[in-house]
Amino acid sequence: MPDLYYDGNSALPVSGVLTPKETGMVFQSSDSPPKTFHFPYTQIRSLEKLGNEFRLELKSEEVGFDLILTFESKDKAKQIKKNQYKTFGDGFGGFLSRFLQLPNLYQIVIAGCLAFGIVFLLFTKLDRLYVLVPETADKSLGNLIGDRFEANYSECKNRKLKYGIEKITKTILPKKRKGQYEIKILRSDDINAFALPGGKIYLLSGLIQESESPEEIAAILAHEISHVDQRHGVRQVIRLLGISVVIKLAIGLGFDDIGSLETITEIVNTLTILKYSREFEEEADQKAFEILKRSGVGVKGFIDFFEREEAKNISEKKERNKKHPKEEEKKNWDPAKILDWLSTHPDNQSRIQRAKDFSKGLKTERREIRMENWNRIRKSCSEST
């Protein structure tokens, strides 16, 4: 069956042969003498398969209505689409041109899906836009917070303890990665550790003294390293300040340049006071398990530390209940504080259970971090440097 061309001037089609070429489509009629028609690929409005034939619709500004070509060859249809794609190109302009070639119904559906996706992203997963922010922004933010934070704490420089922490870090990290993080020990009775964007990690001496093995510190370090690797700090800023900060950082403005001193101070103070979200904490736990698995240390130190902390919390709660009647405790209970804590911290029991579930899949023997006199070293911040 010959190819057919409906020019709109006659109800009867012109029969002939349609040939797709790289520069455009050529239709040659079977008349004698034959007539030749040329059509650029940019003129295509749609190409659809109807039954056993393909229907090619072309827009025409000259005659004021669409031109129609029909043919049966699958290879011809494939070649037309291929040449059309080359004509439009791969960039945004090409994408837009191909989009405009679609039928109106398809355009409406696709545009609706894109709009819904963008709105969903902005309201539920805004922090995913961190991929647009260069990692230099993490360093800039980390330095801002670190400088202010270190002004309020003295650094513990005991050589034995610093050597011990370095050994633990080398055990859980490959050589090529150990230079990515700046780990400092600060003097404080608080049992805590935290990571800043860009690679600054702080261990408080109270946490180290609370530990009973180097493997427990390895678990804490792996958790904090994971916060850095997942860029949770910048993602937290994006959640707090919205899409405007993404745009400014994406075009190269550092945190020193994105606003007034009051804005920067607000960012620093907010990130210093607030803990990471529960989602970020759970993600950091999971990534920490992977680090501990690859290093061979395993997650026993993680389980030991949090089981001991959980047991201590239960014991302290019982003591408080003995000292304070329930009615008095209700008066002192601040639901806002409790809800704030629950909204940002995974409870110890859940963390312990996830670590135990992960450990079931570990088949290799656990690697111990050999360090003599850890019980003495962990308390050395109280000694002179």
TABEL-V428515 format. One record per pair of residues at least 4 apart in sequence whose C-alpha atoms are under 8 Angstrom apart, sorted by the first residue. I is the first residue (numbers start at 1). GAP is how many residues later the second one is. Records with the same first field share a line. If there is no record, write none. Layout:
I = GAP / GAP
This chain:
1 = 71
2 = 13 / 14 / 15 / 69
3 = 12 / 13 / 14 / 15 / 66 / 67 / 68 / 69
4 = 9 / 10 / 11 / 12 / 13 / 65 / 66 / 67
5 = 8 / 9 / 10 / 11 / 22 / 62 / 63 / 64 / 65
6 = 4 / 5 / 6 / 7 / 8 / 61 / 62 / 63
7 = 6 / 7 / 60 / 61
8 = 57 / 58 / 59
14 = 15
15 = 14 / 15
16 = 11 / 12 / 13 / 14 / 15
17 = 10 / 11 / 12 / 13
18 = 7 / 8 / 9 / 10 / 53
19 = 6 / 7 / 8 / 57
20 = 4 / 5 / 6 / 56 / 59 / 60 / 63
21 = 4 / 5 / 62
22 = 61
23 = 17
24 = 14 / 15 / 16 / 17
25 = 13 / 14 / 15 / 16
26 = 10 / 11 / 12 / 13
27 = 9 / 10 / 11
28 = 6 / 7 / 8 / 9
29 = 5 / 6 / 7
30 = 4 / 5
31 = 4
39 = 4
40 = 4
41 = 39 / 42 / 43 / 46
42 = 42 / 45 / 46
43 = 15 / 16 / 17
44 = 12 / 13 / 14 / 15 / 57
45 = 11 / 12 / 13 / 14 / 56 / 57 / 58
46 = 10 / 11 / 12 / 55 / 56 / 57
47 = 7 / 8 / 9 / 10
48 = 6 / 7 / 8
49 = 4 / 5 / 6
50 = 4 / 5
52 = 20
53 = 17 / 18 / 19 / 20
54 = 16 / 17 / 18 / 19 / 23
55 = 13 / 14 / 15 / 16
56 = 12 / 13 / 14
57 = 9 / 10 / 11 / 12
58 = 8 / 9 / 10
59 = 6 / 7 / 8
60 = 4 / 5 / 6 / 7
61 = 4
73 = 4
74 = 4
75 = 4
76 = 4
77 = 4
78 = 4
79 = 4
80 = 4
81 = 4
82 = 4
83 = 4
84 = 4
85 = 4 / 5 / 9 / 13
86 = 4
88 = 5 / 6 / 7 / 9 / 10
89 = 4 / 5 / 6
90 = 4 / 5
91 = 4
92 = 4
93 = 4
94 = 4
95 = 4
96 = 4
97 = 4
98 = 4
99 = 8
100 = 7
102 = 4 / 5
103 = 4
104 = 4
105 = 4
106 = 4
107 = 4
108 = 4
109 = 4
110 = 4
111 = 4
112 = 4
113 = 4
114 = 4
115 = 4
116 = 4
117 = 4
118 = 4
119 = 4
120 = 4 / 5
121 = 4 / 5 / 7
122 = 4 / 121
126 = 112 / 113 / 116 / 117
127 = 108 / 109 / 111 / 112
128 = 107
129 = 4 / 117
130 = 101 / 104 / 105 / 108 / 116
132 = 114 / 118
133 = 4 / 113 / 116 / 117
134 = 4 / 115 / 116 / 118
135 = 4 / 63
136 = 4 / 62 / 118
137 = 4 / 61 / 97 / 112 / 117 / 118
138 = 4 / 59 / 60 / 93 / 95 / 96
139 = 4 / 58 / 59 / 60
140 = 4 / 58 / 114 / 115 / 116
141 = 4 / 56 / 57 / 93 / 114
142 = 4 / 54 / 55 / 56 / 57 / 58
143 = 4
144 = 4 / 124
145 = 4 / 51 / 123 / 127
146 = 4 / 50 / 54
147 = 4
148 = 4
149 = 4
150 = 4 / 5
153 = 33 / 34 / 35
154 = 32 / 33
155 = 29 / 30 / 31 / 32
156 = 28 / 29 / 30 / 31 / 49 / 225 / 229
157 = 4 / 5 / 28 / 224 / 228
158 = 4 / 222 / 223 / 225 / 226 / 227
159 = 4 / 226
160 = 4 / 217 / 220
161 = 4 / 216 / 217 / 219 / 220
162 = 4 / 23
163 = 4
164 = 4 / 207 / 213
165 = 4
166 = 4
167 = 4
168 = 4 / 46 / 47 / 49 / 50 / 201
169 = 4 / 9 / 49 / 52
170 = 4 / 5 / 8
171 = 124 / 198
172 = 46 / 50 / 119 / 120 / 122 / 123 / 124 / 125
173 = 4 / 5 / 118 / 122
174 = 4
175 = 4
177 = 4
180 = 19
181 = 17 / 18 / 19 / 20 / 44
182 = 17 / 18 / 19
183 = 17 / 18 / 19 / 20
184 = 16 / 17 / 18 / 19
185 = 17 / 18 / 19 / 20
186 = 16 / 17 / 18 / 19
187 = 17 / 18 / 19 / 194
188 = 16 / 17 / 18
189 = 15 / 16 / 17 / 18
190 = 14 / 15 / 16 / 17
191 = 13 / 14 / 15 / 16 / 17 / 19
192 = 11 / 12 / 14 / 15
193 = 8 / 9 / 10 / 11 / 14 / 27 / 31
194 = 7 / 8 / 9 / 30
195 = 4 / 5 / 6 / 7 / 29 / 30 / 32 / 33
196 = 4 / 5 / 32 / 37
197 = 31 / 34 / 35 / 36 / 37
198 = 30 / 33
199 = 26 / 29
201 = 23 / 24
203 = 4 / 5
204 = 4
205 = 4 / 174 / 176
206 = 4
207 = 4
208 = 9 / 170 / 171
209 = 169 / 170
211 = 5 / 6 / 94 / 167
212 = 4 / 93 / 162 / 163
213 = 4 / 88 / 161 / 162
214 = 4 / 87 / 155 / 157 / 160
215 = 4 / 82 / 85 / 86 / 87 / 153 / 154
216 = 4 / 84 / 85 / 86 / 88 / 89
217 = 4 / 84
218 = 4 / 74 / 83
219 = 4 / 69 / 73 / 80 / 82 / 83
220 = 4 / 82
221 = 4
222 = 4 / 65 / 66 / 67 / 69 / 70
223 = 4 / 61 / 62 / 64 / 65
224 = 4 / 60
225 = 4 / 63
226 = 4 / 58 / 59 / 61 / 62
227 = 4 / 5 / 6 / 53 / 54 / 57
228 = 4 / 5
230 = 54
231 = 4
232 = 4 / 44 / 48
233 = 4 / 38
234 = 4
235 = 4
236 = 4 / 35 / 40
237 = 4 / 5 / 30 / 34
238 = 4 / 5 / 7 / 8
241 = 4
242 = 4
243 = 4
244 = 4
245 = 4 / 13
246 = 4
247 = 4
248 = 4 / 5 / 10
249 = 4 / 5 / 6 / 9
253 = 4 / 5
254 = 4
255 = 4 / 9
256 = 8
259 = 4 / 5
260 = 4
261 = 4
262 = 4
263 = 4
264 = 4
265 = 4
266 = 4
267 = 4
268 = 4
269 = 4
270 = 4
271 = 4
275 = 69 / 70
276 = 4 / 5 / 68 / 69
277 = 4 / 66 / 67 / 68
278 = 4 / 65 / 66 / 67 / 68
279 = 4 / 65
280 = 4
281 = 4 / 63 / 64 / 65
282 = 4 / 64 / 69
283 = 4
284 = 4
285 = 4 / 66
286 = 4
287 = 4
288 = 4
289 = 4 / 9 / 10 / 66 / 69
290 = 4
291 = 4
292 = 4 / 5 / 6 / 7
293 = 4 / 5 / 6 / 69
295 = 72
296 = 68 / 69 / 70 / 71
297 = 69 / 70 / 71 / 72
298 = 61 / 64 / 68 / 69
299 = 4 / 56 / 57 / 60
300 = 4
301 = 4
302 = 4 / 50 / 53
303 = 4 / 49 / 52 / 53
304 = 4
305 = 4
306 = 4 / 42 / 45 / 46
307 = 4 / 41 / 42 / 45
308 = 4
309 = 4 / 39
310 = 4 / 38 / 39
311 = 4
312 = 4
313 = 4
314 = 4
315 = 4
316 = 4
317 = 4
318 = 4
319 = 4
320 = 4
321 = 4 / 5
324 = 4 / 5
325 = 4
326 = 4
327 = 4
328 = 4
329 = 4
334 = 4
335 = 4
336 = 4
337 = 4
338 = 4
339 = 4
340 = 4
341 = 4
342 = 4 / 5
346 = 4 / 5
347 = 4
348 = 4
349 = 4
350 = 4
351 = 4
352 = 4
353 = 4
354 = 4
355 = 4
356 = 4
357 = 4
358 = 4
373 = 4
374 = 4
375 = 4
376 = 4
379 = 4
381 = 4
